[in-house]
Amino acid sequence: MHPGGHAVSRFGATILDAEGLRLSAAERALFAEHDPFGFILFARNIDTPDQVYGLCEEMRAAVGREAPILIDQEGGRVQRLRGPRWREWLPPLEHVEAAGEAAEEAMYLRYRLIAHELREVGVDGNCAPLVDVARGETHDFLKNRCYGFDADTVARLGRAAADGMLAGGVLPVVKHIPGHGLALVDSHHELPVADVPHEELAAVDFAPFRALNDLPMGMTAHVVYSALDELPATTSNIVMKCIREEIGFGGLIMSDDISMKALDGSLTDIALDTLAAGCDVVLHCNGTLDERRAVAEAAGRLSNKGQARAESALAARREPDEVDIPAMEAKLEALMNGRVYGG
């Protein structure tokens, strides 16, 4: 409450998606009622640059503010904006390997160019950098999305990627806290278990997140860390306390998509458990209109601390710096001997 006694308006504790290329009347009404903190786009929402920009405008108009609009634009297999209208990037691990000693600068340039593409279509948040530390046995769904096999390298390259996005006016969302590299199964379909001592987790998996604990937003891992708890990080208050205290992450924490098969239970129960564990915001994707409504109703509004963290994250948005995009692209191609793009 303000000193005068009137309630402080808080955002809805959700990030939601849309079914198609434009909002339906029912979606506009749902978003207006529940005021989700932000939105996220998928391939089904992408056609032309003008269409994507128009959809972003509709989303923001529905909530009456400049809500953040996120996307997964890591490059490689996980990118929603694709050719021929947008650049097709190498997978991150291949990008790093091709750049060699120039990897740090190459990652900065890569994500500065990605930020430029996103801002042109109205998107101002990217679910990257991914600073999970890869192992030889890391599941293929994740491995080539990683930046390396040791914590120091991953942290350094993650910082370069985040700096590139911030310079381009895009909020980075560091993921998957507190580390997904030990996953031997795909969390979209099964629940991974990281069965190593706390000491190894702290020294390897937690380390890049500790180095980047000043970033404005983070996304959880649907992974069990058996040394800490039997529940996955997203719904574990023990792991969330570790993220806040041991790792020291002070930004807004959003869940990974609660509809992934790694999590058991109804969507509303998972949403409630996620918030009770200490996540600020529930990410719910790929559901029906009724499922989105149920999750939004269960999640309610951000807590006071969550609202403060949300406002701090939004304050980190800035106008892109002035750069020569063609010159930047040429510099990146020179650094990598022309091996920049996939497709």
Summary of the structure (lengths in Angstrom):
residues: 343
radius of gyration: 19.1
end to end distance: 52.6
largest distance: 62.7
contacts: 1239
relative contact order: 0.14
helix: 43%
strand: 13%
